Amino acid sequence: MDFDFPEPSPAAYDEVRHRVLGEIRRRRKVRNAVRTMAAVAACAALVVTGLLALWRPVPPPAPPMLARSPSEPPPMVRLSKVVRHWRVPRRREAPAQPLVVRLETDDPNVVILWMVN
């Protein structure tokens, strides 16, 4: 079985080549756009995360002074620092040996051992 197809013209080859190269360019543009958008989204997430890490709440204003004696100087308002308490690990003490009470009965073959914690 031998097929005898006519040879396509050079213009047909050029048309196919043009379509294939156009499809490759279009896919490359889409891929580059997706990569660019992913990079922009990652940078935006980093900036937002950094700003949230640096943000500190503003301390509330001091209560208004209604009356004050003239001889006293105005009170100093101090902003206290955050105090961090470091946990000191407790020492693990070895468990004490249980108290053993030995009870002997009239029968020499019977001995009662009583353990008290």
ABEGO torsion letter per residue (X at the ends): XBBBBBBBBAAAAAAAAAAAAAAAAAAAAAAAAAAAAAAAAAAAAAAAAAAAAABBBBBBBBBBBABBBAABBBBBBBBBBBBBBBBBBBBBBBBBBBBBBBBBBABAABBBBBBBX
